[in-house]
Structure formats: structure tokens, C-alpha cells
Amino acid sequence: MPHSFNKIWIHAIWATKERTPFITKNIESKIYDFMNEQLREIGCPVRIVNGMPDHIHCLFLLNPKKSISEVIKQIKGSSSHFINQNNLIPKKFAWQTGYAAYSVSESVMEKVFQYIQNQKKHHHKKIFQEEYNNFLQLYGFEAEK
């Protein structure tokens, strides 16, 4: 084959440090817009960024020249800097160290998009730790305690 092709959609999730609910309604769109712009700038087209006060979900197309860890490190770092430089919260902001990232098949893309879009409604039923543990189990990892 003379050319290389890939199309890998990633559903990434990460939390604020100590899961502190820093991302309030009045600043969330600024943060989501910034992340969206940063992802696009590094060649990762975004389908959606959304979340809750203590965590973020992103659905993006992975740039074939970047690793998932590079992309997430860049987005977490630049968004922390953006939040702190613009004094969007009264304290120093930081993300937790880890993250979760899953590949998404084209056949379930719309379902994942809807899931991310409806985070606030979804979390009326299930807290973040439950949701995170469910994802871990779904993908064959051991749930956190």
C-alpha cells in the first residue's frame, strides 16, 4: 500500500485535582472552547468537549503523528495555564495526573456524542466515581476503590 490511513476517534476523560468542583457554569464554556481550539491546533478535530464541575469528557480524532498521552498532556497543561492566567477560579487550578482514553468505533460515535453532550443529565443518576469505574470494567480494567 503506497499510503498510510488511520482514523482513530478517542473518548478521553480526566478529573480536576482531588475532584474539586472548580468548573462552574459561568466558566465552563470558556474552558471547553479553549480545549476545543487547542485540540484543533494540534491536528485533532473535535466532535465535542463537555463535562461536569469535577471532570471533562472529550471526543476527538487522534492526529496520526501524535500519541494519546502527548495530546492529553498538551491539553491538560495548556488549559491549566489558561485557567490560572485568566484567573477563572480564585485558587490555583490543576488537573489530576491520570486520565482514561478509549477508542470509539464509527458505529457508536453518535451514542458517545450524546452521552458526552448529556453529562449533567447523566450525573443526576450516577456520580463520577461510579461512571469511571463502569468505564474501567467495560474495557477490562479493575475498578478503583
C-alpha positions, 0 to 999 in steps of 0.5 A, a space after each residue: 500500500 503506497 499510503 498510510 490511513 488511520 482514523 482513530 476517534 478517542 473518548 478521553 476523560 480526566 478529573 480536576 485535582 482531588 475532584 474539586 468542583 472548580 468548573 462552574 457554569 459561568 466558566 465552563 464554556 470558556 474552558 471547553 472552547 479553549 480545549 476545543 481550539 487547542 485540540 484543533 491546533 494540534 491536528 485533532 478535530 473535535 466532535 465535542 468537549 463537555 463535562 461536569 464541575 469535577 471532570 471533562 469528557 472529550 471526543 476527538 480524532 487522534 492526529 496520526 503523528 501524535 500519541 494519546 498521552 502527548 495530546 492529553 498532556 498538551 491539553 491538560 497543561 495548556 488549559 491549566 495555564 489558561 485557567 490560572 492566567 485568566 484567573 477563572 477560579 480564585 485558587 490555583 487550578 490543576 488537573 489530576 495526573 491520570 486520565 482514561 482514553 478509549 477508542 470509539 468505533 464509527 458505529 457508536 460515535 453518535 451514542 458517545 456524542 450524546 452521552 458526552 453532550 448529556 453529562 449533567 443529565 447523566 450525573 443526576 443518576 450516577 456520580 463520577 466515581 461510579 461512571 469511571 469505574 463502569 468505564 474501567 470494567 467495560 474495557 477490562 480494567 479493575 475498578 478503583 476503590 
